[in-house]
Amino acid sequence: MEKRTVHELKPTVWIGKRGVTDEAVEEIAHQLEERKVVKIRWLHSADVDPEALAARTGSEVVDCRGRTVVLAARRERSRRTPRNI
């Protein structure tokens, strides 16, 4: 599979007038497990805080523009100690 930029991604989750529901958070978390990157759009009337959404789903914000946010699954940091060369 070729790498795509976040701008080329199609939104896979839409948040409606009810805002960020528990069901939406579960769906985003599920898609993050499967895809690693999820693009989310929401209505003008929806109140969405991208940082809070990322915190609820255990992800990080990659890009946020207007009513669109791209979330990525958090990478696990290696526990190796840095080597001096």
SEVOBA-703618 format. One line per field, with one value per atom (N, C-alpha, C): residue number from 1; residue in one letter; atom name; x negated, y negated, z. Coordinates in Angstrom, 3 decimals, decimal comma. Last residue first. Layout:
// SEVOBA-703618
num = [NUM  ...]
residuo = [a  ...]
atomo = [CA  ...]
xx = [X  ...]
yy = [Y  ...]
zz = [Z  ...]
//
This chain:
// SEVOBA-703618
num = [85  85  85  84  84  84  83  83  83  82  82  82  81  81  81  80  80  80  79  79  79  78  78  78  77  77  77  76  76  76  75  75  75  74  74  74  73  73  73  72  72  72  71  71  71  70  70  70  69  69  69  68  68  68  67  67  67  66  66  66  65  65  65  64  64  64  63  63  63  62  62  62  61  61  61  60  60  60  59  59  59  58  58  58  57  57  57  56  56  56  55  55  55  54  54  54  53  53  53  52  52  52  51  51  51  50  50  50  49  49  49  48  48  48  47  47  47  46  46  46  45  45  45  44  44  44  43  43  43  42  42  42  41  41  41  40  40  40  39  39  39  38  38  38  37  37  37  36  36  36  35  35  35  34  34  34  33  33  33  32  32  32  31  31  31  30  30  30  29  29  29  28  28  28  27  27  27  26  26  26  25  25  25  24  24  24  23  23  23  22  22  22  21  21  21  20  20  20  19  19  19  18  18  18  17  17  17  16  16  16  15  15  15  14  14  14  13  13  13  12  12  12  11  11  11  10  10  10  9  9  9  8  8  8  7  7  7  6  6  6  5  5  5  4  4  4  3  3  3  2  2  2  1  1  1]
residuo = [i  i  i  n  n  n  r  r  r  p  p  p  t  t  t  r  r  r  r  r  r  s  s  s  r  r  r  e  e  e  r  r  r  r  r  r  a  a  a  a  a  a  l  l  l  v  v  v  v  v  v  t  t  t  r  r  r  g  g  g  r  r  r  c  c  c  d  d  d  v  v  v  v  v  v  e  e  e  s  s  s  g  g  g  t  t  t  r  r  r  a  a  a  a  a  a  l  l  l  a  a  a  e  e  e  p  p  p  d  d  d  v  v  v  d  d  d  a  a  a  s  s  s  h  h  h  l  l  l  w  w  w  r  r  r  i  i  i  k  k  k  v  v  v  v  v  v  k  k  k  r  r  r  e  e  e  e  e  e  l  l  l  q  q  q  h  h  h  a  a  a  i  i  i  e  e  e  e  e  e  v  v  v  a  a  a  e  e  e  d  d  d  t  t  t  v  v  v  g  g  g  r  r  r  k  k  k  g  g  g  i  i  i  w  w  w  v  v  v  t  t  t  p  p  p  k  k  k  l  l  l  e  e  e  h  h  h  v  v  v  t  t  t  r  r  r  k  k  k  e  e  e  m  m  m]
atomo = [N  CA  C  N  CA  C  N  CA  C  N  CA  C  N  CA  C  N  CA  C  N  CA  C  N  CA  C  N  CA  C  N  CA  C  N  CA  C  N  CA  C  N  CA  C  N  CA  C  N  CA  C  N  CA  C  N  CA  C  N  CA  C  N  CA  C  N  CA  C  N  CA  C  N  CA  C  N  CA  C  N  CA  C  N  CA  C  N  CA  C  N  CA  C  N  CA  C  N  CA  C  N  CA  C  N  CA  C  N  CA  C  N  CA  C  N  CA  C  N  CA  C  N  CA  C  N  CA  C  N  CA  C  N  CA  C  N  CA  C  N  CA  C  N  CA  C  N  CA  C  N  CA  C  N  CA  C  N  CA  C  N  CA  C  N  CA  C  N  CA  C  N  CA  C  N  CA  C  N  CA  C  N  CA  C  N  CA  C  N  CA  C  N  CA  C  N  CA  C  N  CA  C  N  CA  C  N  CA  C  N  CA  C  N  CA  C  N  CA  C  N  CA  C  N  CA  C  N  CA  C  N  CA  C  N  CA  C  N  CA  C  N  CA  C  N  CA  C  N  CA  C  N  CA  C  N  CA  C  N  CA  C  N  CA  C  N  CA  C  N  CA  C  N  CA  C  N  CA  C  N  CA  C  N  CA  C  N  CA  C  N  CA  C  N  CA  C]
xx = [-27,752  -28,627  -29,879  -25,626  -26,585  -27,536  -22,251  -23,665  -24,511  -19,449  -20,212  -21,680  -17,787  -18,523  -19,321  -14,568  -16,019  -16,648  -11,914  -12,506  -14,024  -10,087  -10,982  -11,629  -6,719  -8,121  -8,961  -4,190  -4,793  -6,266  -2,275  -3,357  -3,889  1,213  -0,050  -1,054  2,904  2,651  1,301  4,028  3,169  2,988  6,533  5,949  5,114  7,413  6,812  6,134  10,388  9,209  8,722  12,364  11,759  10,522  13,346  14,154  13,656  10,247  11,683  12,449  7,918  8,239  9,746  5,348  6,678  6,897  3,348  3,697  5,104  2,843  1,847  2,075  3,295  3,750  2,595  3,271  2,701  3,175  5,187  4,470  3,842  7,159  5,782  4,946  9,642  9,404  7,984  9,526  10,522  10,253  7,549  7,308  8,264  8,859  7,629  7,342  10,890  11,230  10,020  9,412  10,159  10,545  8,446  7,503  8,192  10,877  9,977  9,008  13,970  12,638  11,659  17,015  15,953  14,634  20,272  19,210  18,140  22,091  21,484  20,357  22,878  23,605  23,011  21,320  21,128  21,744  20,287  21,201  20,856  17,022  18,213  19,005  14,757  15,386  16,603  11,668  12,985  13,481  9,561  9,949  11,401  7,093  8,518  8,779  4,642  4,927  6,400  4,759  3,696  3,894  6,693  6,078  4,864  7,431  7,380  6,523  7,301  6,649  6,436  8,877  7,458  6,678  11,373  10,733  9,245  11,801  11,758  11,041  11,856  10,832  10,683  14,144  12,840  11,720  16,087  15,840  14,479  15,965  15,671  15,340  16,778  15,444  15,037  19,396  18,429  16,999  20,507  20,461  19,440  20,409  19,594  19,445  20,309  20,977  20,022  19,877  19,023  19,691  22,997  21,630  20,879  25,443  25,367  23,962  25,053  25,510  25,484  22,219  23,425  23,783  19,247  19,896  21,033  18,030  18,721  19,420  15,195  16,119  16,696  13,647  14,295  15,242  12,721  13,235  13,957  9,926  11,354  11,811  6,683  7,572  9,013  5,146  5,767  6,729  4,077  5,035  5,765  2,198  3,442  4,495  0,864  0,826  2,170  0,022  0,842  0,704  -1,979  -1,728  -0,933  -0,582  -1,386  -1,011  -0,834  0,000  -0,887]
yy = [-7,893  -7,426  -8,255  -6,644  -7,690  -7,130  -5,729  -5,343  -6,541  -5,873  -6,384  -5,988  -2,875  -4,071  -4,557  -1,784  -1,700  -2,999  -1,709  -1,933  -1,794  -3,436  -2,341  -2,699  -4,374  -4,777  -3,584  -3,716  -3,347  -3,691  -6,251  -5,276  -4,964  -6,608  -6,956  -5,843  -6,986  -6,165  -6,556  -10,200  -9,042  -8,299  -12,226  -11,627  -10,422  -15,181  -13,885  -13,417  -17,076  -16,729  -15,360  -19,789  -18,501  -18,286  -22,337  -21,313  -19,914  -23,843  -24,082  -23,060  -21,417  -22,573  -22,698  -19,683  -20,191  -21,455  -16,781  -17,987  -18,391  -15,010  -15,166  -16,469  -14,402  -15,217  -15,382  -11,041  -12,386  -13,092  -8,941  -9,217  -10,598  -8,092  -7,634  -7,834  -9,159  -7,995  -7,459  -11,332  -10,286  -9,017  -12,886  -12,342  -11,195  -13,569  -12,779  -12,135  -15,144  -13,922  -13,008  -17,250  -16,415  -15,091  -18,293  -17,814  -16,895  -19,057  -18,026  -17,455  -19,446  -19,892  -18,808  -20,342  -19,334  -20,005  -20,699  -21,269  -20,201  -21,164  -20,249  -20,951  -22,886  -22,946  -22,037  -22,186  -23,499  -23,553  -18,715  -19,770  -21,091  -17,267  -17,498  -18,680  -14,586  -15,878  -16,028  -12,898  -13,119  -14,510  -10,278  -11,647  -11,825  -8,313  -8,514  -9,995  -5,793  -7,208  -7,340  -3,071  -3,890  -5,390  -1,189  -2,017  -2,817  0,313  0,914  0,125  -1,473  -0,166  0,451  -3,538  -3,789  -2,489  -2,325  -2,629  -2,926  -2,193  -0,965  -1,221  -4,917  -4,049  -2,756  -5,665  -6,258  -5,384  -4,153  -3,939  -4,493  -5,263  -3,843  -3,554  -7,877  -7,650  -6,193  -7,397  -7,988  -7,740  -6,427  -5,562  -6,077  -8,659  -7,494  -6,551  -11,576  -10,604  -9,476  -14,714  -13,547  -12,629  -15,791  -15,996  -14,687  -15,807  -15,326  -15,479  -16,526  -17,558  -17,120  -14,379  -15,157  -16,110  -13,516  -13,813  -14,776  -10,896  -12,174  -12,354  -9,207  -9,411  -10,812  -9,303  -8,017  -8,092  -11,467  -11,337  -9,995  -10,402  -10,709  -10,597  -11,776  -10,869  -11,342  -13,776  -12,851  -11,885  -15,030  -15,773  -14,861  -13,322  -13,466  -14,216  -11,337  -12,482  -12,605  -7,868  -8,979  -10,130  -5,213  -6,223  -7,360  -2,188  -3,396  -4,388  1,175  0,000  -1,250]
zz = [20,544  19,461  19,457  22,953  22,593  21,550  22,717  22,674  22,323  24,899  23,764  23,863  25,860  26,253  25,052  24,964  24,832  25,278  24,869  26,178  26,148  22,371  22,760  24,089  22,543  22,603  23,011  20,336  21,605  21,544  18,884  18,749  20,127  18,736  19,377  19,180  15,680  16,858  17,428  14,704  14,473  15,785  13,175  14,368  13,981  11,724  11,436  12,716  11,389  12,173  11,725  10,328  10,000  10,863  10,210  10,870  10,555  10,093  10,039  10,862  10,591  9,754  9,666  11,939  12,258  11,453  12,194  11,453  11,833  14,278  13,220  12,486  17,633  16,504  15,528  18,857  18,801  17,548  21,130  19,884  19,967  22,903  23,064  21,816  22,826  21,971  22,094  24,525  24,792  23,996  23,277  24,616  24,928  20,915  20,858  22,211  22,003  21,268  21,177  23,009  23,945  23,285  20,581  21,590  22,596  19,208  18,679  19,706  20,320  20,714  20,264  18,911  18,948  19,320  18,615  19,429  19,625  15,606  16,579  17,316  13,619  14,891  15,970  11,450  12,061  13,450  11,774  11,362  12,047  11,119  11,918  11,385  10,302  10,000  10,892  10,507  11,088  10,695  9,620  9,320  9,740  11,151  10,893  10,648  11,172  10,910  10,537  11,804  12,405  12,200  11,089  10,049  10,504  13,436  12,104  11,126  15,563  15,672  14,299  14,559  14,810  14,945  14,549  13,271  13,446  17,338  16,534  15,208  17,986  18,584  17,782  16,523  16,208  16,744  17,862  16,440  16,026  20,445  20,243  18,785  19,855  20,419  20,219  19,009  18,074  18,558  21,376  20,195  19,177  23,006  23,366  22,174  20,823  21,681  22,031  20,082  20,298  21,318  18,621  19,071  19,246  17,497  18,879  19,451  14,843  15,774  17,233  14,008  13,737  14,848  12,560  13,827  13,555  10,643  10,614  11,944  9,568  10,676  10,545  7,377  7,635  8,817  4,765  6,130  6,297  2,841  2,878  4,324  2,291  2,996  2,894  1,254  0,304  0,973  3,431  2,620  1,642  4,432  5,184  4,383  1,730  2,625  3,327  1,693  1,240  2,218  0,503  1,527  0,914  -0,855  -0,951  0,143  0,000  0,000  0,000]
//
